[in-house]
Amino acid sequence: MNLYPGDSIDVGVTRAPAPEPAAAPTPRLDPAAITSTKIDPGTVITLADTVISSNSTTGKTTPRLDAAFFADKERVLAMVAHWSRDELYTLGNVLMGEGDRRINGELLEVLRAMFASEREESPARKVEFVTDPNYNDGVFWSEDTVYLHDADGSVSPFSDFAEEGEEGVDPAYAALDERFRDLLADYSRSDHPNDGDHLVVDLVTGEFDRSGKWSLV
């Protein structure tokens, strides 16, 4: 083999392959870019509803589902037609349990709006409910027999509910009263009380205390 002037051969030397350039770090997902992304109609998982996972350090996201997409019963049944009955029940129980869990918080907000500032000098601190056994589907918490525990320690019945069709009632208060009745009924259905039970809701701490006796006894 002929070498050109200046060429040389290294004998007995092993050359290591040249190192590859380091990979560029994965960019973090910018929340601002997510919320400004245009959403196409009919999207199941929307970018605008995607959030950074609270325990994520890699920039991964947690997708949120579009509830309107799942409002179509036939569409949902077609999507889960291959599921077993146990799988259907598993998901159903998770969703029902989460729905029931949220009733407490929603009911608490309505009770605070209705009763917390009822009397400025001595605002209600707690609301107490008794049972009504006259519902068709079991014992419910009574929506018309309600007692207010004031900050000064006194207890008095509350009777200023909005009557259906009553004239002169503030529409906002009537809507709040209707919401209160619906939520109390939902709360009763999620965990039926025993006839004679009492439920005390602390408007300050948000605690729900259910027992079988009147709180003043």
RACOR-V464040 format. One record per run of one state. SS is the DSSP state (h for helix, s for strand, l for the rest). FROM is the first residue (numbers start at 1). TO is the last residue. If there is no record, write none. Layout:
# RACOR-V464040
SS,FROM,TO + SS,FROM,TO
This chain:
# RACOR-V464040
l,1,30 + h,31,35 + l,36,44 + s,45,45 + l,46,46 + h,47,49 + l,50,50 + s,51,52 + l,53,60 + s,61,62 + l,63,64 + s,65,65 + l,66,66 + h,67,71 + l,72,72 + h,73,79 + l,80,84 + h,85,115 + l,116,123 + s,124,135 + l,136,137 + s,138,150 + l,151,154 + s,155,158 + l,159,170 + h,171,190 + l,191,197 + s,198,202 + l,203,207 + s,208,211 + l,212,217
